Amino acid sequence: MKPSSSKTQWASYAMSGLVVAFMLLDGGMKLVPLDVVTQASAAIGYPTGAEFTRGLGLLGILCTLLYAMPRTALLGAILLTGYMGGAAASHLRVGNPLFTHVLFGVYIAILAWGGLYLRDARIRALLPWRTARAED
């Protein structure tokens, strides 16, 4: 397996950095909890209490920290995917707009896996991109 090029490494750091930055911001907002968080929770039918939103914030931050550490990045990516899947399902259930609300969690999960794929040779070995070969 060839090592990643410098451009690939930087792309992986940028993708993963965006995921980590967004998730830490999101988790931090839920820990406080800000009014915008409680209003958004109410809009999708979740409890608005501080205990609930803080629990979600802690869960999101824990998944993010696991993703950010190289030894546990795979587990973190799996957990973040589940977390984002729950967010997508919640928005779908209440009929929020598809591309801005429902799929936003999917976008974050794609960035997380893309960043992990580019920086981890083990993931590239498990999920190789194959090109079609011309028939002889």
N, C-alpha and C positions, 0 to 999 in steps of 0.2 A: 504494500500500500504506500503510495507516494505521500510525502508530507504535504500539508497545505501550503499554498503560496502565501506571500505576505498580504496580498490583496484579499485573499479568502479569509485569512485570519482576522484582518481588520473588519471585514464584512460580518464575520461571525460575532465579533465583539460588539459591533454596532447593533446588530439584531438582538443579541442577548441583553445588551445594555438598555435598550428601549423597553424590553419586557420587564427587566428588573426595576428600572426607574418608574414605569407605570404602576407596577404592582406594589412597590413600596409606597408610592404616593396614595394609591387606592387604599391600601391597608392602613396607612397613617390617618387618612380621612375618616376611616371607619373606627379607629381607636378613639378618636376625640369625643364623640361622633359629631360631625358638623351637621347643620340643619339640612343641607343639600342631600346628605346621606340618608337621614331619617325620612325626608320627603320622597326620595327615590325608592326607598324600601317600601313605604306605604303605597306608592304608585304601582308597584308590582305585587302587592299583596303580602308582604312580609311584615313581621312585627317591627315596630319602630323603637322599641326599647333599646337603651344603651347596651344592655347585656348581650342582646342578639347581634347588634352591629359590631360590637367589640369582638365577639367570638368569630364572626366572619373576617374581621380585620386581622386577628391573630392567625387564623387558618391561612389566609392569603399570604401573609408575611412569612409564615413557616414554610409554605410551599416554595415561595420565592427564594428564601435563604438556601433551601435544599438545592434548588436549580442553580443558584449562583456559585455553589461550591463544586469544584470539578469532581470530587469523589462521589457526590450524591446528585449530580446534575441529571442523570437519567431518571431517578426516582422523582426528583423535583419536576421534570418535564411531564412525567405521567400524572402527577398530582395536580399540576397547573392545568393540564388538559381537562381533567375531571372538574376542577373548580370552574373553568371557563365554560365547560359544557353545561354545568348547572346554571350559570348566568344566562347562557343562550336559551336554555329551556324556559327559564323564568320569563324572559322577555317575549319569547314566542307565545307562551301561555296567555299573556295579557294583550297580545296583538300589537306590540310595538313594531315600528318600521324595521324591515328586514335588513337592509344594508348598513344602517347606522347603529341599531341597537341589538338586534338578534345576532347578527354575525360578528359583532365587535369582539366577542370572546373567541370566536374562531380565528379572527385575524391575529389576536395575541398568541393563541396556541400555535398558529402557523409560524409566526416569528420565533417563538420559543424553540420549536422543533428545527426550524431552519438554522438558527444560530447554533444549536447543539450538533446538527448534522455537519455543518461546515467546520466546527472546531474539534470534533471527536471522531477519530479514525475508526473506532469500534462501531459507531453508529453507521458510518459510511459503508463498512464491511457488511453490516446486517441488511442495509437497504441500498444496494448499489443501483445507480442509474445505468440502464443498459441502452445501448444504441442498436438499432436494427443493422444486421449485417447483410451485405449484398450476397445473393446466392451465387455460388461458383458455377 
